[in-house]
Amino acid sequence: AQKVTQAQTEISVVEKEDVTLDCVYETRDTTYYLFWYKQPPSGELVFLIRRNSFDEQNEISGRYSWNFQKSTSSFNFTITASQVVDSAVYFCAHLTSGTYKYIFGTGTRLKVLA
Amino acid sequence: DVKVTQSSRYLVKRTGEKVFLECVQDMDHENMFWYRQDPGLGLRLIYFSYDVKMKEKGDIPEGYSVSREKKERFSLILESASTNQTSMYLCASSATSGGLNEQFFGPGTRLTVL
């Protein structure tokens, strides 16, 4: 069965520090998608990125970057020069292609201190 | 602006009451989902629906039922609320084709059962 592990329960950093959130997944699927979502204090999860299993290219979007490595079954998320507004709970998720069942990790709470 | 709305942000009910949580999306999405979110457990899927009147059990359907009579509306029903159903309930929707398979989430309903 698929599984997503976010071993870091909570991380605290000082503003402007870089921080990496880890995500390790288990799957026997050959075609699947990986996602990151952000849940700010308001409660609504917001989609950040999707990666499919055939695309291991890293992606950068502003201060956010994602490193997908199939060899280690990891899909890590780095925030560069963190800001207080980055404080949130971040979820990693897996979806088998052709299905509707998303598997979420338990989330990492990021606190960015001013 | 695409939206998923949930009928209540906060709800307090008594043990044994029948509870209805409503979710409406305006994106014409085929798929709709109900999750509960508990500390340390992440998001767990209760039920999902891939079409009107169609539903499938998720990982924790016991004590819950759902109804989808119209494409835009997906209701979660607690037949006889119990204290262990105190939780944050999140509704989400996604498209079957097009897009990135990402889910769009509502703001959540924090339910307390006394």
Interface residues (C-beta under 8 A of the other chain):
Chain A: Q6 T9 Y33 F35 Y37 S42 G43 E44 L45 V46 F47 R50 F91 L95 Y100 K101 Y102 F104 G105 T106 G107
Chain B: N31 F33 Y35 G40 L41 G42 L43 R44 L45 F48 Y50 E56 G58 M88 L90 A92 S94 L100 N101 E102 Q103 F104 F105 G106 P107 G108
